[in-house]
Amino acid sequence: MKTLLLDIETAPNKAYVWGLFKQNVALNQLEASSHTLCWSAQWLGASNIDFASVQKSKGGERKMLHGIYKRLDAADIVVHYNGQKFDIPTLNKEFVRFGMLPPSPYKQIDLMRVCKRVFRFESNKLAFVAEALSLTSKIRNEGFTLWVKCMNGDPEAWKRMEEYNRGDVVTLGDLYTRLLPWISTHPNLSAHQDVACCPKCGSGKYQARGQVLTTTLRYKRYQCQACGGWFRGTKTVSPRVERMVSV
């Protein structure tokens, strides 16, 4: 299965406002809508990180989007951070805006949702989680000013934006590797193999470690010796006797 690590950066909405506090912005105050500025992506296991931006793409915004569209179309799994709420819906909006058809279906692993569901970090921001786990830190930048400079075509600002965007993918890959054994909802890699393997990482190195008891049946339990994840077999080890269940 092909797994894609993905991160995008977007321009902010531009609007006319009367003040700075608790503004209710009407549609006729909106001058320009948010759009994708750039994206970085890496195939899991590959050494290179791909990057494209509206500033670098000679064919403009459509050309830039076509690059990430092709990668999503080829992916079986897409890993991101808050991507189910932000990155993927943003890209889908861009695709339909340019008349593109949906890319072929893929599974999503949103590591922010994993952090919220499984752990209790003081903050679920990627930078905080990465630092708490001593992973590759997010690259720091000057904040909103960097986005404004990029929108104004500043070449030096675009260099820093590319470095920042690529850096997020590096951090994302490190975090995915660390959290992998904790992702109970991970797509089942064993369904795509001809031999038994860990459903999370695909390794054939695992040990039988006790049993799993469901409501009515028992199954063998295993632990992967590569990623450390737990899983169970699909064949029951329960005796073939009549089972009684509550109604």
RARA-V249202 format. One record per residue. N is the residue number from 0. RES is the residue in one small letter. PSI is psi in radians with two decimals (* if undefined). Layout:
BEGIN
n,res,psi
N,RES,PSI
N,RES,PSI
END
This chain:
BEGIN
n,res,psi
0,m,2.46
1,k,2.14
2,t,2.23
3,l,2.22
4,l,2.28
5,l,2.44
6,d,2.41
7,i,2.78
8,e,2.45
9,t,2.72
10,a,2.60
11,p,2.85
12,n,2.56
13,k,2.23
14,a,2.76
15,y,2.21
16,v,2.75
17,w,-0.35
18,g,-2.92
19,l,-0.05
20,f,2.24
21,k,0.97
22,q,2.37
23,n,1.74
24,v,2.03
25,a,2.79
26,l,-0.58
27,n,-0.01
28,q,-0.17
29,l,2.09
30,e,-0.71
31,a,2.41
32,s,2.74
33,s,2.55
34,h,2.88
35,t,2.22
36,l,-0.72
37,c,2.90
38,w,2.67
39,s,2.47
40,a,2.62
41,q,2.32
42,w,2.29
43,l,2.22
44,g,-0.27
45,a,2.76
46,s,-0.48
47,n,2.58
48,i,2.19
49,d,2.55
50,f,2.47
51,a,2.61
52,s,2.87
53,v,-0.41
54,q,-0.60
55,k,-0.53
56,s,2.09
57,k,-0.48
58,g,0.16
59,g,-2.78
60,e,-0.73
61,r,-0.77
62,k,-0.74
63,m,-0.79
64,l,-0.55
65,h,-0.59
66,g,-0.82
67,i,-0.51
68,y,-0.80
69,k,-0.66
70,r,-0.72
71,l,-0.65
72,d,-0.51
73,a,-0.22
74,a,2.54
75,d,-0.63
76,i,2.38
77,v,2.17
78,v,2.33
79,h,3.14
80,y,1.94
81,n,0.42
82,g,-0.48
83,q,-0.48
84,k,-0.49
85,f,-1.19
86,d,-0.92
87,i,-0.82
88,p,-0.61
89,t,-0.81
90,l,-0.69
91,n,-0.68
92,k,-0.73
93,e,-0.73
94,f,-0.84
95,v,-0.52
96,r,-0.58
97,f,0.22
98,g,0.32
99,m,2.61
100,l,2.84
101,p,2.45
102,p,2.86
103,s,2.56
104,p,2.54
105,y,2.77
106,k,2.59
107,q,2.43
108,i,1.86
109,d,1.86
110,l,-0.41
111,m,-0.72
112,r,-0.62
113,v,-0.80
114,c,-0.74
115,k,-0.63
116,r,-0.65
117,v,-0.56
118,f,3.05
119,r,1.16
120,f,2.63
121,e,-0.49
122,s,2.53
123,n,0.26
124,k,2.49
125,l,-0.74
126,a,-0.73
127,f,-0.81
128,v,-0.76
129,a,-0.74
130,e,-0.68
131,a,-0.53
132,l,0.14
133,s,0.71
134,l,3.14
135,t,2.14
136,s,2.59
137,k,2.52
138,i,2.28
139,r,2.65
140,n,3.14
141,e,0.09
142,g,-2.54
143,f,-0.56
144,t,-0.63
145,l,-0.71
146,w,-0.73
147,v,-0.77
148,k,-0.70
149,c,-0.72
150,m,-0.44
151,n,0.07
152,g,0.35
153,d,2.00
154,p,-0.63
155,e,-0.66
156,a,-0.67
157,w,-0.59
158,k,-0.73
159,r,-0.62
160,m,-0.74
161,e,-0.77
162,e,-0.74
163,y,-0.80
164,n,-0.78
165,r,-0.70
166,g,-0.62
167,d,-0.61
168,v,-0.65
169,v,-0.83
170,t,-0.73
171,l,-0.76
172,g,-0.73
173,d,-0.73
174,l,-0.71
175,y,-0.77
176,t,-0.72
177,r,-0.70
178,l,-0.19
179,l,-0.85
180,p,-0.24
181,w,-0.14
182,i,1.63
183,s,-0.39
184,t,0.27
185,h,2.40
186,p,2.47
187,n,1.80
188,l,-0.45
189,s,-0.36
190,a,-0.25
191,h,0.23
192,q,2.68
193,d,-0.13
194,v,2.79
195,a,2.41
196,c,2.97
197,c,2.23
198,p,-0.24
199,k,-0.85
200,c,-0.21
201,g,0.09
202,s,2.53
203,g,0.06
204,k,1.86
205,y,2.80
206,q,2.51
207,a,2.23
208,r,1.33
209,g,-2.73
210,q,2.76
211,v,2.26
212,l,2.09
213,t,-2.89
214,t,-0.68
215,t,-0.25
216,l,2.91
217,r,2.51
218,y,2.73
219,k,2.47
220,r,2.48
221,y,2.72
222,q,2.27
223,c,2.35
224,q,-0.09
225,a,-1.00
226,c,-0.31
227,g,0.03
228,g,2.75
229,w,2.56
230,f,3.01
231,r,2.83
232,g,3.04
233,t,-0.17
234,k,2.24
235,t,2.56
236,v,0.17
237,s,2.52
238,p,2.61
239,r,1.37
240,v,2.85
241,e,2.35
242,r,2.47
243,m,2.33
244,v,2.72
245,s,2.63
246,v,*
END
